[in-house]
């Protein structure tokens, strides 16, 4: 859905497994959020899996 020129950084704790599934994917998946600032962060299907969703939101907000 993103524009071709978009700077996208996918992050998932299962990155190693996902990166091994398809070798020529458009974006490398990271296992941790890179230490930099982002102008936009989207999350899909994650908050309902957290014991403390507010803690995750505080952590992610530091990257905005």
C-alpha positions as CSV (number, residue, x, y, z in Angstrom):
1,X,0.0,0.0,0.0
2,X,3.0,2.3,0.5
3,X,4.4,4.4,-2.3
4,X,7.4,3.0,-4.1
5,X,9.7,5.6,-2.5
6,X,8.5,5.1,1.0
7,X,11.1,4.4,3.7
8,X,9.5,1.3,5.4
9,X,11.1,-0.6,8.3
10,X,9.1,-3.7,9.2
11,X,9.6,-5.1,12.7
12,X,8.5,-8.4,14.1
13,X,9.8,-10.7,16.9
14,X,9.6,-13.5,14.4
15,X,11.8,-11.7,11.8
16,X,14.4,-14.5,11.5
17,X,11.7,-17.0,10.5
18,X,9.9,-14.6,8.2
19,X,13.1,-13.5,6.4
20,X,13.9,-17.1,5.8
21,X,10.6,-17.8,4.1
22,X,11.1,-15.6,1.0
23,X,14.6,-14.6,-0.1
24,X,13.7,-11.7,-2.5
25,X,11.2,-9.7,-0.4
26,X,10.9,-6.0,-0.8
27,X,11.8,-5.1,2.8
28,X,14.0,-6.9,5.3
29,X,12.1,-7.5,8.5
30,X,13.9,-6.4,11.7
31,X,13.6,-8.2,15.1
32,X,13.9,-4.9,17.0
33,X,13.0,-1.3,16.3
34,X,16.1,0.4,14.9
35,X,17.4,3.2,17.2
36,X,16.1,6.2,15.2
37,X,13.1,8.4,14.9
38,X,10.1,7.7,12.7
39,X,7.4,10.1,11.4
40,X,4.8,7.3,11.4
41,X,4.4,4.0,13.2
42,X,1.7,1.5,12.4
43,X,0.9,-1.6,14.3
44,X,-1.3,-4.5,13.1
45,X,-2.7,-7.3,15.3
46,X,-0.4,-6.6,18.3
47,X,-2.1,-4.8,21.2
48,X,-4.4,-7.7,21.8
49,X,-1.4,-10.0,22.3
50,X,0.2,-7.9,25.0
51,X,-0.1,-8.3,28.7
52,X,0.4,-4.5,29.1
53,X,-0.6,-2.7,25.9
54,X,0.1,0.7,27.5
55,X,3.7,-0.3,28.2
56,X,4.2,-1.1,24.5
57,X,2.6,2.1,23.4
58,X,5.0,4.1,25.7
59,X,7.9,2.2,24.3
60,X,6.9,2.8,20.7
61,X,6.1,6.4,21.3
62,X,9.8,7.1,22.1
63,X,10.5,6.4,18.4
64,X,8.2,9.1,17.1
